[in-house]
Amino acid sequence: MKKTMRSLKENRKKGFTLVELIVVLVILAILAALLVPALTGYINKAKEKQVVAETRLCVMAAQTLADEEYAKAGKVISPAGAEFLADVQELAETPEAPTTIKFDDKGKVTELEYENELTCTYTYENNKGTYDTK
């Protein structure tokens, strides 16, 4: 009888109990539930910043092309059309072309709308440009 008790104690494998494993899994699930919304918020903010940066590139490219047209013609021209939008996209090196561009009577970009997953609108009023994302 003593021999069998010793052999049982010696052969006992060490490991985790089922309760311990379940507790660890519950803790991991709680941590995941807390982290997923925070990570989603960071991803959305990054996408917003990306579309604003691409819109800024389009505004600079549109203004550059309009200034070039002014230099060639010697008068203010408000370029428009699909070809101009494609030229802006090429110069800005963005994945999408802006959807609309508006100029004032002095050849300054006053409004530009760009869409790449999100929509960003640039407006120039009172000597200040603003970028709004939707």
ABEGO torsion letter per residue (X at the ends): XAAAAAAAAAABBBEBBAAAAAAAAAAAAAAAAAAAAAAAAAAAAAAAAAAAAAAAAAAAAAAAAAAAAAAAAGBBBBBBEAAAAAAAAAAAGBABBBABBBBBAAGBBABBBBBBGBBBBBBBBGGBBBBBBX
